Amino acid sequence: MRLGVLDVGSNTVHFLVVDAHPGAAPLPAYSHKAELRLAELLDERGAISADGVQRLIDHIASSLRVAEDKGVVDLLPFATSAVREAANGEAVLRQVEEQTGVELTVLSGQDEARLTFLAVRRWFGWSSGRLLDLDIGGGSLEIACGIDEQPDTAVSLPLGAGRLTAGWLPGDVADPDAVRELRRHIRAAIAGVIAEVARLGPPDHAVATSKTFKQLARMTGAAPAEAGPRVPRKLSRAGLAAWLPRLAAMTAAERAKIPGVSEGRSRQLLAGALVADAAMDLFGLEELDICPWALREGIILRRLDSMGQPGGTPLVAQSA
C-alpha cells in the first residue's frame, strides 16, 4: 500500500511517500519538502503572513501532483504547532481546504508527543523498558515517557527552535545577554514539568528525535546521514556543552558550514542546542540515542494499526 504523509510543520512542509503494510516497517519511496519556516513567518498579531499562507498552499498543491504521479492511494495530512497556534489558524485551514481540497488534521502538542513515542517504541522495541523521548520541533518541545506504546505522560512546551530564534535571537550573531535570558527561560519552562516525568521513575532508555537533535548529534561526531538510518547515533551532553559557546559566537553562515547542518536551519541551531542542553541537564541525561523515526512514522504506524480493525483507529488517540 502506498501512503502519502503530508506534514505541515513549523519549519518544513514535508510530503513523504512510503510503501507500507501491517506488520512491516514502512519503506520511504519519495520525499518532497520545502523549508517554509512558518514559525518565523508570523506578523505582529501572531498570524501567518499572506505570503506564508500562499507558499503553504502552493507546496500542498505540488505535493498532490507528486501523490498522483507516485501512485499514492491514501493521504494522511496533518499540521502541528505553527498552524495550531497561529492567530489566523482556522482561516488558514479553510483557505487550504478551499484551494487544494486537503483537510489538515491539527495535532495537539500531546498528540505529537504520543505519536512520536509510538514510533520510538516500535523502532527500539520492548527491550528498552521505560522510554523517555525528547523531540525539538520548530514550534515546540515534546517530552514523552512510559513503558507501553502509549506514554504514561506526554508534555508539550512552547520551546521550538524556530519560535525561540524568532522571539529571542533575531540577529545574525547572538547577543550574549539575550542568550543568557533565553537559557533561563528554557530552564524554567522545563523545570516546571520535571516532577510529572520523574514520578514515573528513571528511564531505562533515553532517546531523542527530530531534525534538530540529528544535526546536533552530527555536529558532535555522529555518523552522517549517508551512512543510513540503522547506524547507531548518540548525542552526549559533554559534547554538546563544548559546542555551545562556539555556536553562540558564530553567524548563521558559519553554522551552515558545520557538517550535517543545513543552511535553512542554521539560524535555529543555537536555540535548539540550548533546549537540548537544558533538557539533558535537568533530566540528568549524559547521553541520548538518536531515533531515525519520529512523528511522521508514528502517524503511518497508527494508520497501519487501524487497517482491518472495525471502525479503524483515529489519528488522534483518546486520552486514558
C-alpha positions in Angstrom: 0.0 0.0 0.0 1.4 3.4 -1.0 0.8 6.1 1.6 1.5 9.8 1.4 2.1 11.7 4.6 1.8 15.5 4.4 3.5 17.1 7.4 2.9 20.8 7.8 5.4 21.6 10.5 6.8 24.8 12.0 10.0 24.5 9.9 9.3 22.2 7.0 6.3 21.2 4.9 7.3 17.6 4.1 5.4 15.2 1.8 6.7 11.7 2.3 5.6 8.8 0.1 6.1 5.3 1.7 5.3 1.7 0.8 3.7 0.1 3.9 1.6 -2.7 5.1 0.6 -4.0 8.5 3.4 -5.9 10.3 6.2 -4.4 8.3 8.4 -1.3 8.6 7.3 1.5 6.3 9.8 2.0 3.4 10.3 5.6 2.2 9.8 5.8 -1.6 10.0 9.6 -2.3 10.4 12.8 -0.4 9.2 16.2 -1.4 9.8 19.1 1.0 10.2 22.8 1.4 11.6 24.8 4.3 8.9 27.4 4.7 9.7 28.1 8.4 6.1 29.0 9.2 7.1 29.6 12.9 9.2 32.6 11.7 6.6 33.9 9.2 4.3 35.4 11.8 3.2 39.1 11.8 2.8 41.3 14.9 -0.6 39.7 15.6 0.9 36.2 15.7 -0.8 35.3 12.3 0.9 33.5 9.4 1.5 36.1 6.8 -0.4 36.2 3.5 2.9 35.2 1.7 3.4 32.3 4.1 -0.1 31.0 3.5 0.2 31.2 -0.2 3.6 29.4 -0.1 1.9 26.7 2.0 -0.9 26.3 -0.4 1.5 26.2 -3.4 3.5 23.4 -1.8 0.5 21.4 -0.8 -0.8 21.7 -4.4 2.6 20.5 -5.7 2.5 17.6 -3.2 -0.8 16.5 -4.6 0.7 16.3 -8.0 3.5 14.2 -6.7 1.0 12.0 -4.9 -0.8 11.4 -8.2 2.4 10.7 -10.1 3.7 8.3 -7.5 0.5 6.3 -7.2 -0.4 7.3 -3.6 -3.7 5.6 -2.6 -4.1 7.1 0.9 -3.2 10.6 2.0 -2.5 11.4 5.7 -2.3 15.2 6.0 -1.6 16.9 9.4 -0.4 20.2 10.9 1.5 20.9 14.1 2.2 24.0 16.3 2.7 26.7 13.6 -0.8 26.3 12.3 -2.3 25.2 15.7 -1.1 28.4 17.5 -1.3 31.0 14.7 -3.9 33.7 15.3 -5.4 33.0 11.9 -5.0 29.2 12.1 -8.7 28.5 11.4 -8.7 30.8 8.4 -5.5 29.2 7.1 -7.1 25.7 7.4 -10.2 26.9 5.5 -8.2 28.5 2.8 -6.0 25.4 2.3 -9.2 23.2 2.0 -10.9 25.6 -0.4 -7.9 25.9 -2.7 -6.5 22.4 -2.6 -9.3 20.1 -1.2 -6.9 19.0 1.6 -8.4 18.9 5.1 -5.5 19.1 7.5 -5.8 17.4 10.9 -4.4 19.7 13.5 -2.5 17.8 16.1 -2.2 19.0 19.7 1.2 19.0 21.4 0.3 15.9 23.3 -0.9 14.2 20.1 2.6 14.9 18.7 4.3 13.5 21.7 2.2 10.4 21.8 2.6 9.6 18.1 6.3 10.2 18.1 6.6 8.0 21.2 4.8 5.2 19.3 7.4 5.4 16.5 10.3 5.4 19.0 8.8 2.3 20.8 8.4 0.4 17.6 12.0 1.3 16.5 13.8 0.3 19.7 11.3 -2.4 20.9 10.2 -3.6 24.3 13.7 -4.4 25.5 14.2 -0.7 26.0 11.9 -0.8 29.1 10.8 2.6 30.3 11.5 5.0 27.4 12.0 8.8 27.6 11.7 10.6 24.3 12.6 14.3 23.7 11.7 16.0 20.4 12.6 19.6 19.4 10.5 20.9 16.6 10.2 24.4 15.1 7.4 25.5 17.5 7.5 23.2 20.5 9.4 20.7 22.6 7.7 17.4 23.2 8.5 15.1 26.1 7.0 11.6 26.5 7.8 8.8 28.9 6.3 5.3 29.5 6.7 1.6 29.4 4.0 0.8 26.8 3.2 2.0 23.2 1.2 4.9 24.7 3.3 7.0 27.0 2.3 7.4 30.7 2.9 11.1 30.3 3.1 13.4 27.3 4.0 17.1 27.6 4.4 19.8 25.0 6.2 23.1 25.8 6.5 26.2 23.5 10.3 25.8 23.2 10.7 25.1 19.5 13.9 26.2 17.8 12.2 28.4 15.3 9.9 30.0 17.8 12.7 30.8 20.2 15.0 32.1 17.5 12.4 34.5 16.2 11.5 35.7 19.6 14.8 35.8 21.4 17.7 35.6 18.9 16.7 37.7 15.8 20.2 38.9 14.9 22.8 37.2 12.8 25.2 36.9 15.8 23.5 36.2 19.1 23.6 38.9 21.8 25.3 37.4 24.9 22.6 38.9 27.2 19.8 37.5 25.1 21.4 34.1 25.2 21.6 34.2 29.0 18.0 35.3 29.2 16.8 32.6 26.8 18.8 30.0 28.7 16.9 31.0 31.9 13.6 31.0 30.1 14.1 27.5 28.7 15.3 26.0 32.0 12.4 27.5 34.0 9.9 26.0 31.5 11.4 22.5 31.5 11.9 22.5 35.3 8.1 23.0 35.6 7.4 19.6 34.2 10.3 17.6 35.6 8.2 16.2 38.5 5.5 15.0 36.1 8.1 12.8 34.4 10.2 12.0 37.4 7.3 10.4 39.3 7.4 7.6 36.8 10.9 6.6 37.8 14.2 6.9 35.9 14.1 5.9 32.2 15.8 2.7 31.1 16.5 4.3 27.7 16.6 8.0 26.8 16.0 8.9 23.2 15.9 12.0 21.0 14.0 12.5 17.8 13.7 15.4 15.2 16.0 17.1 12.8 17.4 19.4 15.5 18.7 16.5 17.5 20.0 14.8 14.4 22.0 17.9 13.4 23.4 18.3 17.0 24.5 14.7 17.0 26.2 15.0 13.7 27.9 18.2 14.8 29.3 16.4 17.8 30.6 13.5 15.8 27.8 11.1 14.9 27.8 9.3 11.6 26.5 11.3 8.5 23.0 10.7 7.1 24.6 8.9 4.1 25.6 6.0 6.5 22.0 5.0 6.7 19.3 5.0 9.4 20.4 1.8 11.1 23.8 3.1 12.1 23.7 3.9 15.9 24.0 7.6 16.6 24.3 9.3 20.0 24.4 12.8 21.4 26.5 13.4 24.6 25.8 16.3 26.9 29.6 16.8 27.3 30.0 17.1 23.5 27.0 19.4 23.2 28.2 21.7 26.1 31.6 22.1 24.4 29.9 23.4 21.3 27.5 25.9 22.9 30.0 28.8 23.3 31.2 28.3 19.7 27.6 28.3 18.3 26.8 31.5 20.2 29.7 33.3 18.6 29.0 32.2 15.1 27.0 33.8 12.3 24.3 31.7 10.6 26.5 31.3 7.6 29.3 30.0 9.8 27.0 27.5 11.4 25.8 26.3 8.0 29.4 25.1 7.3 29.3 22.7 10.2 29.0 19.1 8.9 25.3 18.0 8.9 23.8 21.5 9.4 21.5 22.7 6.7 21.6 26.3 5.6 17.8 26.6 6.2 18.2 25.6 9.9 21.5 27.2 10.7 19.8 30.2 12.3 17.9 28.0 14.7 20.8 25.8 15.7 21.8 27.8 18.8 18.3 27.9 20.2 17.8 24.2 19.6 21.2 23.4 21.3 20.1 25.5 24.3 16.9 23.5 24.6 18.7 20.2 24.2 21.4 21.1 26.8 18.8 22.2 29.3 16.6 19.1 28.9 19.6 16.7 29.2 20.9 18.5 32.3 17.5 18.8 34.1 16.6 15.2 33.4 20.0 14.0 34.4 20.9 12.6 31.0 24.5 12.3 29.9 23.7 10.7 26.6 20.8 10.3 24.2 20.3 7.7 21.4 19.0 9.3 18.2 16.0 7.6 16.7 15.5 7.9 12.9 11.8 7.5 13.3 9.6 10.3 14.7 6.1 11.9 14.2 5.6 11.0 10.5 6.4 7.4 11.2 4.1 7.4 14.2 1.2 8.6 12.0 2.0 5.9 9.4 2.1 3.2 12.1 -1.2 4.4 13.6 -2.8 4.2 10.2 -1.4 0.7 9.6 -2.7 -0.4 13.0 -6.2 0.7 12.0 -6.3 -1.4 8.9 -8.6 -4.4 9.4 -10.0 -3.1 12.7 -13.7 -2.3 12.9 -14.2 1.4 12.6 -10.4 1.9 12.4 -8.2 3.8 14.8 -8.4 7.6 14.8 -5.2 9.6 14.0 -5.6 11.4 17.3 -5.7 8.9 20.2 -8.1 9.3 23.0 -6.6 10.1 26.4 -6.8 7.4 29.0 
